[in-house]
Amino acid sequence: MGLDSKNFKNEILNLYSKKNYKEIINKKHIFDNFNNYNDSKILKIYFVSCLKTSNFKHITDYENYILTNIKDKEIIFILIFAYIKVKNFNKVLKISNFYLNKNLENVSSDLSILKYINFKEIKIIDTNDKIEIQSFFLFSIFLRKILFFEYSVYLLKKLINFDKNNYIYLFHLGKAYQDQEKFEYAIKFLKFSLKINPDLEETINSLAVCLIEIEKYDEAEKILKEGIKKNKKNKFFYSNLGKIYNETEQFNKSIKFYNFGLDIDKNDPIINFGKAICLLKKGDIKESFKFLNYRINGYLLTNEFKSRFKSPRLTSLENIKNKKILVFFEQGLGDTIQFCRYIKILIEGGAKVFFIPQKKLSLLMKSLDNNIKIFEENDEIPSYDYYLPLFDLPFLFYNKFGSFNYEKSYLNIENKYLNIWKKKLPNNKINIAICWKSNNDRSKSFSFINFEKISKIKKINLISLQLNDSDFSKSKSDIKIQSFKNLDKNNDFLDSACIIKLVDLVITCDTSICHLSGSLNTKTWVLLRKNPDWRWYDINNDWYNNLNIFKQKKFFNWESVFDDVYNKLIKEYNL
């Protein structure tokens, strides 16, 4: 049966807007020909209608189609949920298990099916039915894997109520909290699990990881060493000991334990990358490069990754004249902002360059060099001779020139954008833009409360560059910080860049803001933990002329850092 897909879609959207779920269900005969239509949003609307009218069987009728064609995690979720409602726990078990390690995504993120489900209506009825219990357990793990943490935690707590000494349930509840970075809760349940079964190595390792995250290094070290006594061949124990010694600046000891891990698995990406970071901090740049190829959790090693490119990877800056080179981002926004400068070396060498930055940075990257062609990830790219991950470039540069020293200021903002923001900032004060939280690493972050003393200086106006400043906006603190709603929401980092270009000073933690400010040649003070990222060690002067570093003298102590910042402000601005 052929479908007029456009008219059908418009009809369904119209019925959905009117909440006419029954009429949508009445069109089941058309949905039954869905193979000819293939629109996940319309399929979701149909499933919502099934939920609202309790027609769960209509959902399970689509099992074969869903399992064959759909990668949307909400649709897979609703299929399993429907089987729970019709009490077919064998199907729940089978499908949950099948999708445990599959990569799923939200295909139509503008329609979330979850708001139509009261998950707490699910009852675990028969605790003597092993299939039912096992199905709920596997479903809870599936939910954690697809990041539906609230539901995963709810199910696991239900299961634990029936079986309080089940160390497997307790372990997975701890993992669910760990995945949400709720490390204190994770530690609590992982310790419960370990008390019942002290030999479960996954629990030992997860507990150690959580303790490392909240910087309880001594306790984590003790647990891992006890783990090694149980199994000397567990590479994760050595890897996490290597991380502890890295975090506490015992780099030789760290490399020693990373090497123990590599003796067990020489290709483990996390261990190789951890060793590379230690070597970078020690200043052994050239030796680190071969281990850095394991970065992004081995992403660069996978056949899936390599299959994206029809040409070889660039391994040298020699003989690139007239060559077409595709450069693409691979890590965080800060890395792209910091290392994009080296793309200009390719242009200077006579190459033609295509660059794929993160979409959020596309507009900013257009100021880098007019000869660099900027593309988005899904664009059709012209043919090229070599591909090059951006993070390779500074090291190729180092191999050729013996340092990272190149182009201290390399990004620009057009006056038409700056003029808009000039009107929003006071012109009778010392404007200082601040950022206090890193999204990727909380050990780099500090509380905005630390700016309290500075905020009371009358001549100073503090301006927030924190995109997620909920901790500040919800605070009852009397600290005065100028902030702007929807900062960078529509302007691809442009708002922050304009503010940075206009202020007198930027004070920030180690995040993308410090690199953006450095690249725009604004005076920047970056505040670092005692053991900072590798790029801030002895080689830090190679990055930016306009940047000063304030580093912790003791682990976890930001108070003395802010004392130094305050004193320097008073002296430098005659306050």
Disulfide bonds with the S-S distance in Angstrom:
none
